[in-house]
Amino acid sequence: MKSITRFVTAVVAVILTVAILCPAQDAKSKDLGKGSAFNGKKLEMKDNGEVAYLLSFTAGKEFEATTDGLKNTDVHLFVYDSTSAEVAKDDSSGPKCSVKFTPEKDGQYKFVIKNAGGTNTVTFNVKVAK
């Protein structure tokens, strides 16, 4: 009986760890068009809130995506390619995130912004190398 209880406890612990540490890739994405034409976005995020955006990029052109929030929050930024593979992330603590990535092929990339603590306004920007 002890081994079954330990097994169930271990499975529940793994499920909770994955749910807490991994962003929900199934967040409904809003298509924001071409990354090179994107002009930034301000959003209101509640504690444990999450948003997802799609932007299109050209192969070989590096982009840098950044977020900036208030001092009393913890924002995380994740980038996924069209196959849902994570290609970049910044899950460090604090209100600011920055990731750089050079796409190998033309296509859409999904940006997931997660607010891990505090209600605030977050600014999301993307710059594409010329």
N, C-alpha and C positions, 0 to 999 in steps of 0.2 A: 504494500500500500504506500510506503514511503517513496518508492521509486516512481510511482505514478504521480504522486503529488509533486515531487521534484521536477519531473518531466513537464507537467502542466505549468508549473511556475516558470520554468525556463522558457517555454514556448510563449507564454504571456509576456515575459520580460523582453524577448526578442521582438515581438510584434509592437510593443509600446516603444521600444528604442527606434525601430524603423519609422514608425508613425511620427515620432517627435523630431528625429534628425533629418529625415528625407522630405523635401518639399513635395507637395501633391502635384504631380505632373498632369493630372487631369483637370486642373483649374481651367475654367472657360477662358479662352484666349481672345483678345481683341486685336484685330489686324490693324496696325498703324501705318502700313504702306512700306515705302522704301526707306531703308536705314539712312541713306545719304541725304534724304530730304526731311528726315525727322527733326523736329524743332524743340524737343523736350516736352515734359509733362509733369505737372504737379498733381499729386493725389493725396487724399485724406485716407489714412490707414488706421484701423483700430488694432488694439493688442491682438496678436495671433492672426491678423488679417493677411490675405494673400491676393495678389493680382498676377495676371499673365498677359503678355503682349507678344505679337508676332511682328517681326520686321524682316524685310528682304535685303539681302546683301549680294554683292558681286565677288566672285572668287578672287583671291589674292589681295584684296583691299582690307587691311587691318582696321578693326573698329575697337573703340574703347567705350564701354558702358559704365555709367556711374550712378550711384544713388546718394542722396544726402538728406538726412533727417535731423530731428532735434537731438540735443545732447542726451536726453533721458530715454533713449530708445535703442533697439538693437535690430538693425535691418540686414537681411541676407539677400544676395543676388545670385541666381542660377541661370545658365544659358544652355539650351538644348538644340540639337540639330533636327533635321526633318525626320530622322529615325528615332527620335526621343533619347538619343545618347547625350549625356552631359558633356559639354565641350569646355565649359569654364564656370568658375564659381568663386564667390567671396562670401564666406560664412563666418568671417571674423567678428568679434564683438564690436559694438559701437554703431553710430548712426550713419557712417559712410561706407560705401562699397565701391570697388573698381575692378573691372575685368577687361583684359585685352585678348582679342582673338582674331586670327586671320583665316577666313573660310577657304577651304580647299575647292569648293564648288559653289556655283550660284544657288541661291535658295533662301527659304525662310528659316529664321531662327526664333526660338521661343525664349522669352525672358520672363522668369518667375521672380517676383519680388515678395519677400515674406517679412512681415513685421513681427519679430519675436518678442517684443516688449514695449509697451507704452503706446498711447494714442498720439498720432502726430501727422504732420504734413511731410511727405517725402517727394523730393524732386528726382526725376529719372531723366538722364541725358545720354545720348549716344553721339560719338564723333567718329567719322570715317576718314581714314587717311586719304590725302589727295594723290 
